[in-house]
Amino acid sequence: MAQFPDIQQPVYPFTTKIKDPSLQSEMENGMVLSRAKFTRIPKIFTLKWTALPAADYASLRDFYCNTVFGGSLAFDWSYPTVANDSYSGKLFSVRFKSEDISFDLAAPGYYSGSITIQEV
């Protein structure tokens, strides 16, 4: 499986979204029925950079376009090392979420932008 490129760590805030696994239906009498829709709870991570060096951006862009073909293929990504966090350093199998990535040339030689990846 492909490995996420070794580039500069994202900046804070670091966003982790835990998807609600429930399916809910409201009945005519106002009662709500619910059940688990998924057998596990997938996580979604948003990684942001405010000053990603051009060489790192080129690596990320090449990885996105030529290695995993956008959201087509899964890859391994390591959660950053964070004290007292159970995800710290954990390896996740993820893919790019089905949306475009967008980066701005923030300063000469530096890009800013974000990507969203989700657990497979």
N, CA, C and O of each residue as an XYZ file, in Angstrom:
480
protein
N       0.854     -1.177      0.000
C       0.000      0.000      0.000
C       0.898      1.237      0.000
O       1.975      1.232      0.596
N       0.453      2.274     -0.660
C       1.207      3.524     -0.740
C       1.317      4.181      0.638
O       0.459      3.991      1.500
N       2.375      4.946      0.826
C       2.607      5.685      2.072
C       2.457      7.176      1.797
O       2.936      7.668      0.775
N       1.798      7.898      2.697
C       1.686      9.345      2.577
C       3.086      9.939      2.520
O       3.968      9.491      3.252
N       3.314     10.935      1.671
C       4.673     11.474      1.537
C       5.207     12.074      2.835
O       4.449     12.569      3.669
N       6.511     12.020      2.981
C       7.185     12.560      4.163
C       7.367     14.063      3.956
O       8.391     14.513      3.443
N       6.360     14.825      4.364
C       6.382     16.271      4.199
C       6.186     16.930      5.562
O       5.948     16.260      6.567
N       6.293     18.250      5.572
C       6.121     19.025      6.801
C       4.786     18.684      7.475
O       3.773     18.485      6.804
N       4.801     18.620      8.801
C       3.582     18.321      9.557
C       2.548     19.433      9.367
O       2.921     20.593      9.195
N       1.254     19.097      9.394
C       0.221     20.132      9.292
C       0.235     21.032     10.520
O       0.797     20.686     11.559
N      -0.392     22.188     10.380
C      -0.454     23.150     11.482
C      -1.712     22.902     12.313
O      -2.612     22.171     11.900
N      -1.754     23.517     13.477
C      -2.930     23.440     14.336
C      -3.874     24.573     13.964
O      -3.381     25.609     13.518
N      -5.179     24.463     14.109
C      -5.863     23.325     14.706
C      -5.901     22.132     13.754
O      -6.013     22.284     12.538
N      -5.806     20.953     14.340
C      -5.825     19.696     13.617
C      -7.213     19.102     13.817
O      -7.598     18.801     14.947
N      -7.963     18.931     12.743
C      -9.363     18.545     12.860
C      -9.566     17.050     12.654
O      -9.139     16.487     11.646
N     -10.223     16.415     13.622
C     -10.641     15.021     13.506
C     -12.150     14.995     13.655
O     -12.696     15.479     14.646
N     -12.822     14.426     12.659
C     -14.270     14.318     12.706
C     -14.615     12.837     12.815
O     -14.109     12.015     12.051
N     -15.472     12.506     13.762
C     -15.932     11.132     13.925
C     -17.349     11.067     13.380
O     -18.266     11.689     13.918
N     -17.512     10.316     12.320
C     -18.786     10.246     11.613
C     -19.841      9.534     12.459
O     -19.567      8.497     13.064
N     -21.040     10.097     12.494
C     -22.155      9.483     13.218
C     -22.583      8.220     12.474
O     -22.962      8.298     11.305
N     -22.529      7.051     13.132
C     -22.860      5.808     12.442
C     -24.348      5.464     12.448
O     -24.732      4.376     12.021
N     -25.187      6.381     12.927
C     -26.600      6.026     13.086
C     -27.442      6.371     11.865
O     -27.117      7.264     11.082
N     -28.516      5.642     11.738
C     -29.547      5.898     10.737
C     -30.810      6.175     11.539
O     -31.240      5.345     12.339
N     -31.404      7.348     11.322
C     -32.570      7.735     12.116
C     -33.760      8.021     11.215
O     -33.620      8.591     10.133
N     -34.939      7.611     11.686
C     -36.184      7.856     10.953
C     -37.223      8.395     11.923
O     -37.476      7.805     12.973
N     -37.821      9.526     11.558
C     -38.854     10.106     12.401
C     -40.212      9.566     11.952
O     -40.559      9.620     10.772
N     -40.960      9.051     12.904
C     -42.277      8.486     12.632
C     -43.341      9.594     12.655
O     -43.082     10.707     13.113
N     -44.535      9.274     12.156
C     -45.626     10.248     12.109
C     -46.049     10.736     13.486
O     -46.544     11.855     13.620
N     -45.861      9.906     14.516
C     -46.259     10.309     15.867
C     -45.155     11.083     16.592
O     -45.294     11.390     17.777
N     -44.054     11.404     15.889
C     -42.965     12.165     16.490
C     -41.855     11.315     17.080
O     -40.789     11.832     17.416
N     -42.092     10.027     17.208
C     -41.080      9.130     17.745
C     -39.948      8.960     16.725
O     -40.193      8.949     15.519
N     -38.729      8.829     17.206
C     -37.586      8.638     16.319
C     -37.020      7.241     16.534
O     -36.676      6.863     17.654
N     -36.929      6.481     15.449
C     -36.311      5.165     15.499
C     -34.887      5.304     14.983
O     -34.631      6.048     14.036
N     -33.971      4.592     15.605
C     -32.584      4.675     15.139
C     -31.906      3.323     15.286
O     -32.293      2.483     16.099
N     -30.884      3.151     14.469
C     -30.058      1.952     14.525
C     -28.692      2.309     13.957
O     -28.522      3.332     13.295
N     -27.743      1.457     14.226
C     -26.405      1.663     13.675
C     -26.430      1.341     12.186
O     -26.895      0.272     11.791
N     -25.944      2.242     11.371
C     -25.892      2.043      9.929
C     -24.600      1.347      9.521
O     -24.568      0.606      8.538
N     -23.524      1.593     10.289
C     -22.221      1.029      9.995
C     -21.785      0.101     11.122
O     -22.225      0.250     12.262
N     -20.924     -0.851     10.803
C     -20.402     -1.747     11.837
C     -19.188     -1.147     12.533
O     -18.739     -1.668     13.554
N     -18.656     -0.061     11.991
C     -17.561      0.660     12.646
C     -17.766      2.144     12.393
O     -18.600      2.533     11.574
N     -17.008      2.964     13.094
C     -17.163      4.408     12.975
C     -15.946      4.982     12.252
O     -14.874      5.080     12.848
N     -16.090      5.367     10.972
C     -14.954      5.919     10.238
C     -14.606      7.334     10.714
O     -15.480      8.114     11.093
N     -13.321      7.636     10.684
C     -12.843      8.947     11.093
C     -12.433      9.754      9.868
O     -11.975      9.194      8.872
N     -12.599     11.062      9.947
C     -12.238     11.975      8.871
C     -11.261     12.996      9.451
O     -11.513     13.575     10.508
N     -10.154     13.209      8.758
C      -9.114     14.123      9.228
C      -8.936     15.250      8.214
O      -8.866     15.007      7.009
N      -8.864     16.475      8.708
C      -8.558     17.620      7.857
C      -7.187     18.141      8.263
O      -6.965     18.523      9.412
N      -6.269     18.147      7.294
C      -4.900     18.586      7.525
C      -4.704     19.926      6.835
O      -5.070     20.086      5.670
N      -4.127     20.891      7.549
C      -3.955     22.241      7.010
C      -2.491     22.652      7.076
O      -1.765     22.284      7.999
N      -2.080     23.414      6.089
C      -0.745     23.995      6.080
C      -0.878     25.476      5.747
O      -1.669     25.857      4.883
N      -0.110     26.300      6.428
C      -0.096     27.731      6.126
C       1.180     28.142      5.411
O       1.208     29.181      4.751
N       2.239     27.344      5.529
C       3.510     27.646      4.868
C       4.205     26.340      4.483
O       5.272     26.019      5.006
N       3.593     25.593      3.568
C       4.162     24.334      3.100
C       5.210     24.648      2.031
O       4.881     25.249      1.008
N       6.476     24.247      2.253
C       7.511     24.538      1.257
C       7.141     23.974     -0.117
O       6.478     22.941     -0.218
N       7.574     24.657     -1.157
C       7.233     24.281     -2.531
C       7.616     22.833     -2.840
O       6.865     22.133     -3.519
N       8.768     22.374     -2.355
C       9.191     20.991     -2.617
C       8.220     20.002     -1.975
O       7.895     18.979     -2.577
N       7.749     20.298     -0.752
C       6.773     19.428     -0.086
C       5.436     19.449     -0.821
O       4.783     18.416     -0.966
N       5.035     20.633     -1.283
C       3.790     20.733     -2.044
C       3.883     19.928     -3.336
O       2.923     19.264     -3.727
N       5.024     19.987     -3.991
C       5.222     19.214     -5.218
C       5.111     17.718     -4.924
O       4.527     16.976     -5.714
N       5.666     17.268     -3.796
C       5.561     15.857     -3.406
C       4.109     15.462     -3.142
O       3.661     14.400     -3.574
N       3.384     16.315     -2.436
C       1.978     16.046     -2.139
C       1.151     16.026     -3.427
O       0.318     15.139     -3.615
N       1.371     16.978     -4.294
C       0.639     17.052     -5.557
C       0.921     15.821     -6.426
O       0.006     15.255     -7.024
N       2.191     15.412     -6.491
C       2.556     14.223     -7.264
C       1.904     12.972     -6.679
O       1.402     12.126     -7.419
N       1.912     12.858     -5.344
C       1.281     11.723     -4.666
C      -0.209     11.674     -5.000
O      -0.740     10.612     -5.326
N      -0.882     12.823     -4.919
C      -2.315     12.911     -5.185
C      -2.640     12.560     -6.637
O      -3.576     11.805     -6.901
N      -1.868     13.107     -7.573
C      -2.175     12.941     -9.005
C      -1.667     11.633     -9.597
O      -2.344     11.032    -10.431
N      -0.486     11.183     -9.179
C       0.161     10.079     -9.881
C       0.296      8.781     -9.082
O       0.581      7.732     -9.661
N       0.097      8.836     -7.768
C       0.231      7.624     -6.964
C      -1.129      7.059     -6.562
O      -1.409      5.882     -6.788
N      -1.974      7.905     -5.966
C      -3.281      7.406     -5.498
C      -4.445      7.902     -6.355
O      -5.599      7.555     -6.102
N      -4.138      8.716     -7.373
C      -5.155      9.185     -8.325
C      -6.361      9.792     -7.614
O      -7.496      9.344     -7.777
N      -6.079     10.828     -6.821
C      -7.145     11.484     -6.064
C      -7.678     10.546     -4.998
O      -6.902     10.002     -4.211
N      -8.971     10.350     -4.959
C      -9.577      9.472     -3.953
C      -9.709      8.027     -4.393
O     -10.425      7.252     -3.760
N      -9.022      7.648     -5.483
C      -9.189      6.294     -6.030
C      -8.580      5.195     -5.176
O      -9.193      4.143     -4.994
N      -7.375      5.425     -4.647
C      -6.669      4.366     -3.930
C      -6.417      4.749     -2.471
O      -6.247      5.923     -2.142
N      -6.396      3.746     -1.619
C      -6.103      3.959     -0.196
C      -4.587      4.029      0.010
O      -3.809      3.548     -0.814
N      -4.192      4.638      1.124
C      -2.785      4.736      1.489
C      -2.657      4.771      3.000
O      -3.639      5.005      3.705
N      -1.462      4.541      3.498
C      -1.201      4.579      4.933
C      -0.759      5.974      5.335
O       0.051      6.604      4.655
N      -1.304      6.452      6.457
C      -0.982      7.772      6.983
C      -0.836      7.653      8.493
O      -1.655      7.012      9.151
N       0.200      8.267      9.040
C       0.439      8.235     10.493
C      -0.072      9.508     11.142
O       0.256     10.616     10.717
N      -0.877      9.334     12.172
C      -1.368     10.464     12.963
C      -0.168     11.118     13.635
O       0.725     10.410     14.099
N      -0.118     12.451     13.704
C       1.034     13.105     14.346
C       1.206     12.683     15.805
O       0.254     12.259     16.460
N       2.427     12.805     16.297
C       2.725     12.475     17.686
C       2.210     13.594     18.575
O       2.640     14.743     18.464
N       1.284     13.245     19.456
C       0.663     14.196     20.371
C       0.608     13.550     21.753
O       0.096     12.441     21.903
N       1.127     14.235     22.748
C       1.128     13.693     24.108
C      -0.299     13.431     24.590
O      -1.199     14.235     24.345
N      -0.499     12.316     25.270
C      -1.767     11.931     25.889
C      -2.922     11.754     24.902
O      -4.084     11.928     25.271
N      -2.615     11.416     23.669
C      -3.646     11.179     22.655
C      -3.550      9.724     22.218
O      -2.486      9.274     21.793
N      -4.640      8.990     22.316
C      -4.610      7.561     21.978
C      -4.346      7.316     20.491
O      -3.943      6.214     20.119
N      -4.565      8.316     19.633
C      -4.273      8.175     18.211
C      -2.811      8.486     17.885
O      -2.363      8.214     16.771
N      -2.070      9.043     18.820
C      -0.699      9.513     18.587
C       0.172      8.453     17.921
O       0.373      7.369     18.468
N       0.692      8.781     16.725
C       1.565      7.877     15.994
C       0.868      6.686     15.355
O       1.523      5.870     14.707
N      -0.435      6.568     15.521
C      -1.182      5.424     14.984
C      -1.240      5.493     13.454
O      -1.400      6.565     12.870
N      -1.108      4.338     12.832
C      -1.178      4.232     11.378
C      -2.624      3.980     10.967
O      -3.263      3.043     11.446
N      -3.131      4.825     10.077
C      -4.492      4.700      9.567
C      -4.441      4.401      8.071
O      -3.605      4.954      7.357
N      -5.322      3.536      7.596
C      -5.517      3.338      6.163
C      -6.598      4.322      5.747
O      -7.729      4.261      6.231
N      -6.241      5.229      4.848
C      -7.134      6.324      4.465
C      -7.134      6.503      2.953
O      -6.347      5.889      2.233
N      -8.036      7.358      2.497
C      -8.010      7.818      1.109
C      -8.430      9.279      1.120
O      -9.051      9.751      2.072
N      -8.086      9.986      0.060
C      -8.533     11.370     -0.035
C     -10.041     11.359     -0.158
O     -10.612     10.581     -0.922
N     -10.680     12.233      0.604
C     -12.138     12.335      0.551
C     -12.500     12.904     -0.811
O     -11.754     13.710     -1.369
N     -13.628     12.493     -1.341
C     -13.994     12.859     -2.708
C     -14.313     14.349     -2.846
O     -15.461     14.754     -3.027
N     -13.266     15.130     -2.755
C     -13.358     16.555     -3.033
C     -11.986     16.990     -3.522
O     -10.987     16.318     -3.265
N     -11.941     18.091     -4.210
C     -10.680     18.566     -4.754
C      -9.772     19.071     -3.643
O     -10.247     19.465     -2.577
N      -8.468     19.059     -3.890
C      -7.556     19.715     -2.963
C      -7.238     21.078     -3.565
O      -7.161     21.228     -4.784
N      -7.058     22.051     -2.711
C      -6.825     23.408     -3.182
C      -5.745     24.063     -2.340
O      -5.848     24.121     -1.115
N      -4.712     24.554     -3.003
C      -3.620     25.233     -2.319
C      -3.369     26.580     -2.986
O      -3.509     26.719     -4.201
N      -2.998     27.563     -2.181
C      -2.655     28.896     -2.668
C      -1.164     29.106     -2.533
O      -0.549     28.624     -1.582
N      -0.577     29.822     -3.478
C       0.808     30.241     -3.344
C       0.779     31.409     -2.374
O       0.474     32.535     -2.766
N       1.098     31.146     -1.100
C       0.939     32.127     -0.027
C       2.074     33.144      0.021
O       1.871     34.300      0.393
N       3.243     32.710     -0.351
C       4.431     33.559     -0.385
C       5.409     32.875     -1.336
O       5.245     31.690     -1.626
N       6.417     33.584     -1.825
C       7.361     32.926     -2.728
C       7.940     31.651     -2.095
O       8.603     31.702     -1.058
N       7.675     30.510     -2.743
C       8.200     29.234     -2.268
C       7.374     28.533     -1.200
O       7.783     27.484     -0.702
N       6.207     29.093     -0.832
C       5.378     28.496      0.214
C       3.907     28.479     -0.195
O       3.384     29.438     -0.761
N       3.258     27.351      0.113
C       1.850     27.166     -0.225
C       1.020     27.017      1.037
O       1.505     26.542      2.064
N      -0.237     27.428      0.948
C      -1.176     27.203      2.051
C      -2.397     26.498      1.486
O      -2.810     26.743      0.353
N      -2.962     25.621      2.295
C      -4.152     24.898      1.857
C      -4.456     23.754      2.803
O      -3.858     23.636      3.873
N      -5.388     22.919      2.400
C      -5.784     21.814      3.265
C      -6.222     20.624      2.417
O      -6.565     20.760      1.242
N      -6.200     19.461      3.051
C      -6.702     18.232      2.434
C      -7.598     17.543      3.461
O      -7.446     17.740      4.667
N      -8.517     16.747      2.972
C      -9.370     15.957      3.839
C      -9.188     14.495      3.461
O      -9.320     14.119      2.296
N      -8.883     13.676      4.466
C      -8.713     12.254      4.242
C      -9.682     11.512      5.154
O     -10.017     11.995      6.236
N     -10.129     10.339      4.719
C     -11.046      9.577      5.562
C     -10.605      8.133      5.637
O     -10.087      7.566      4.676
N     -10.823      7.557      6.793
C     -10.469      6.176      7.058
C     -11.270      5.259      6.139
O     -12.456      5.479      5.893
N     -10.587      4.216      5.633
C     -11.282      3.259      4.764
C     -11.720      2.053      5.557
O     -12.323      1.135      5.002
